Amino acid sequence: MGVNNEVDHIFRGKIKNYEEQLIDFFVDIGESKRQTRTISIISGYLMIHGRLTQEQLKELTGFSLASISINLNALISLGLVDKQLIKGTHKFIYAFTEDYLQIVEAKSIMTLDVVESLSKFIEQINKDLENRKNEDGYELFSIRLQELLDFLNQIKKLALMIKEFKIKESI
């Protein structure tokens, strides 16, 4: 995704519908963890798109720049999001840190049921997308879905290791 392309963060058609379904899923997970709807939506878009500016987040979410800034600063203070100055501008681009274990630790570990449910949901979207390879946004969306699946598999492995450790510890 090019930083200078102002519309490459907007999906259209059926892919946009899938994006909205994923955002709803992130909101549901966030609400179950007592996370605000706003931060869940912003986090969801960052997970899907990888890197976004505040202006892009405003366009995607409809939130005010002030609200976006406050929530991004909260994510930055938790060590979950990095911001980088876009060369030759006064704008920043925001992305989750590469340290997925820190993300898991800060947000607490999702239950295996939630991970399995989200993985199946994403796999179903991937199957449905096979018929939409020629649509705008397909390639980027497919890549992001695969990255989400990889992330969920890491969480699943970690959760299983913790579960196994707790079982051994109780014996």
CORRA-V455166 format. One record per residue. RES is the residue in one letter. SS is DSSP state (helix for helix, strand for strand, loop for the rest). PHI is phi in radians with two decimals (NA if undefined). PSI is psi in degrees with one decimal (none if undefined). Layout:
res & ss & phi & psi
RES & SS & PHI & PSI
RES & SS & PHI & PSI
This chain:
res & ss & phi & psi
M & loop & NA & 122.1
G & loop & -1.41 & 135.9
V & loop & -1.15 & -34.8
N & loop & -1.40 & -16.4
N & loop & -1.42 & 112.9
E & loop & -1.34 & -12.4
V & loop & -2.05 & 4.5
D & loop & -1.30 & -3.4
H & loop & -1.66 & -0.7
I & loop & -1.81 & 118.3
F & loop & -1.58 & 157.2
R & loop & -2.27 & 163.5
G & helix & 1.09 & -141.4
K & helix & -1.10 & -34.5
I & helix & -1.09 & -38.6
K & helix & -1.08 & -39.4
N & helix & -1.08 & -42.1
Y & helix & -1.12 & -40.9
E & helix & -1.02 & -45.8
E & helix & -1.10 & -38.3
Q & helix & -1.13 & -41.0
L & helix & -1.10 & -42.0
I & helix & -1.06 & -44.1
D & helix & -1.02 & -40.3
F & helix & -1.11 & -44.4
F & helix & -1.08 & -38.3
V & helix & -1.12 & -44.4
D & helix & -1.04 & -45.5
I & helix & -1.09 & -45.5
G & helix & -1.05 & -44.0
E & helix & -1.12 & -35.4
S & helix & -1.20 & -20.1
K & loop & -1.78 & 12.1
R & loop & 1.07 & 34.9
Q & loop & -1.64 & 147.6
T & loop & -1.19 & 152.3
R & helix & -1.04 & -41.1
T & helix & -1.06 & -48.6
I & helix & -1.20 & -32.1
S & helix & -1.15 & -41.6
I & helix & -1.19 & -46.1
I & helix & -1.06 & -45.5
S & helix & -1.06 & -41.6
G & helix & -1.05 & -46.7
Y & helix & -1.13 & -37.8
L & helix & -1.14 & -37.7
M & helix & -1.14 & -41.9
I & helix & -1.25 & -45.9
H & helix & -1.63 & -20.2
G & loop & 1.55 & -59.1
R & strand & -2.46 & 130.3
L & strand & -2.53 & 152.0
T & strand & -1.54 & 168.5
Q & helix & -1.08 & -38.4
E & helix & -1.13 & -40.1
Q & helix & -1.15 & -41.5
L & helix & -1.09 & -38.4
K & helix & -1.07 & -44.4
E & helix & -1.14 & -39.0
L & helix & -1.29 & -39.3
T & helix & -1.70 & -28.5
G & loop & 1.43 & 2.9
F & loop & -1.35 & 157.9
S & loop & -1.24 & 156.4
L & helix & -1.08 & -34.2
A & helix & -1.10 & -46.2
S & helix & -1.10 & -42.5
I & helix & -1.10 & -45.2
S & helix & -1.06 & -46.1
I & helix & -1.04 & -46.4
N & helix & -1.23 & -38.2
L & helix & -1.12 & -40.5
N & helix & -1.11 & -35.4
A & helix & -1.12 & -44.2
L & helix & -1.14 & -37.1
I & helix & -1.14 & -43.7
S & helix & -1.14 & -25.8
L & loop & -1.45 & -6.0
G & loop & 1.40 & 15.9
L & loop & -1.59 & -28.5
V & strand & -2.20 & 141.7
D & strand & -1.90 & 151.7
K & strand & -2.18 & 139.6
Q & strand & -2.26 & 138.7
L & strand & -1.22 & 131.7
I & loop & -1.38 & 120.6
K & loop & -0.91 & 132.5
G & loop & 1.40 & 9.1
T & loop & -2.35 & 179.8
H & loop & -1.91 & 19.0
K & loop & -1.79 & 154.3
F & strand & -1.99 & 152.4
I & strand & -2.02 & 139.5
Y & strand & -2.02 & 141.6
A & strand & -2.68 & 153.8
F & strand & -1.13 & 148.9
T & loop & -1.18 & 160.4
E & loop & -1.35 & -12.8
D & loop & -1.45 & 85.0
Y & helix & -1.10 & -30.3
L & helix & -1.11 & -35.5
Q & helix & -1.16 & -39.3
I & helix & -1.07 & -47.7
V & helix & -1.08 & -44.2
E & helix & -1.09 & -43.9
A & helix & -1.23 & -35.3
K & helix & -1.63 & -5.6
S & loop & 1.27 & 154.6
I & loop & -1.32 & 130.8
M & loop & -1.23 & 148.7
T & loop & -1.21 & 156.7
L & helix & -1.05 & -34.5
D & helix & -1.07 & -44.0
V & helix & -1.15 & -43.2
V & helix & -1.08 & -46.7
E & helix & -1.07 & -44.0
S & helix & -1.09 & -46.7
L & helix & -1.16 & -39.4
S & helix & -1.06 & -45.7
K & helix & -1.10 & -40.6
F & helix & -1.06 & -46.2
I & helix & -1.16 & -40.4
E & helix & -1.08 & -38.6
Q & helix & -1.14 & -41.5
I & helix & -1.07 & -43.2
N & helix & -1.01 & -42.2
K & helix & -1.11 & -44.8
D & helix & -1.12 & -33.4
L & helix & -1.25 & -19.5
E & helix & -0.94 & -32.0
N & helix & -1.48 & 1.5
R & helix & -2.16 & 28.5
K & loop & -1.08 & -23.9
N & loop & -1.57 & -4.0
E & loop & -1.37 & 149.0
D & loop & -1.02 & 134.5
G & loop & 1.57 & -7.8
Y & helix & -0.99 & -50.8
E & helix & -1.07 & -49.5
L & helix & -1.09 & -45.2
F & helix & -1.11 & -40.8
S & helix & -1.10 & -42.7
I & helix & -1.08 & -46.0
R & helix & -1.13 & -38.4
L & helix & -1.10 & -41.4
Q & helix & -1.12 & -40.0
E & helix & -1.10 & -39.5
L & helix & -1.11 & -41.4
L & helix & -1.10 & -42.8
D & helix & -1.07 & -43.5
F & helix & -1.06 & -45.9
L & helix & -1.11 & -36.8
N & helix & -1.13 & -36.4
Q & helix & -1.14 & -42.8
I & helix & -1.09 & -43.2
K & helix & -1.05 & -46.0
K & helix & -1.07 & -44.2
L & helix & -1.10 & -44.8
A & helix & -1.10 & -39.9
L & helix & -1.16 & -38.7
M & helix & -1.13 & -42.2
I & helix & -1.14 & -43.7
K & helix & -1.07 & -45.1
E & helix & -1.11 & -40.8
F & helix & -1.08 & -43.3
K & helix & -1.14 & -36.2
I & helix & -1.15 & -46.7
K & helix & -1.10 & -38.4
E & helix & -1.14 & -32.2
S & helix & -1.46 & -10.5
I & loop & -1.42 & none
